[in-house]
Amino acid sequence: MTESATDTTPAPTLGSGPGRVLVWFYGVFTVAAASRSIVQIVVDFGKAPLAYVLSAIAACVYGFITYSLVRGGEKARRAALVCCAAELLFVLIVGTWTLADASAFPDKTVWSDYGMGYLFIPVILPVLGMLWLRRAKR
């Protein structure tokens, strides 16, 4: 009698278990960053255009990751993994930039000071996302 070399345990879906918590956080951050950036762009764009555009970009990245986690599938997992890596890179670049040259940012972004205004969740979330997405790989 031969044993099958394939594991019949189903791989976790992207939006289940810890993925559900990620969907919730990314959904909340999508709404928060989008709301913040829309108000800032409409009301006071001339004050800090770079900061407000970066917040809008953050909202788009968060929204795409949320969508990918909910959609599921291998292509969505890979796309979300790339976006989480890009998000982490943006948080590190913008966080360092805001500390090195505060005058470039007259107002805060979601990623300012590594997300300190959001309890550092913007720098923690992509790391947790990448760990989950690698674990959820089929």
Salt bridges, closest charged atoms under 4 A:
GLU74 OE2 - ARG77 NH2 2.76
GLU74 OE2 - ARG78 NE 3.40
ASP113 OD2 - LYS108 NZ 2.78
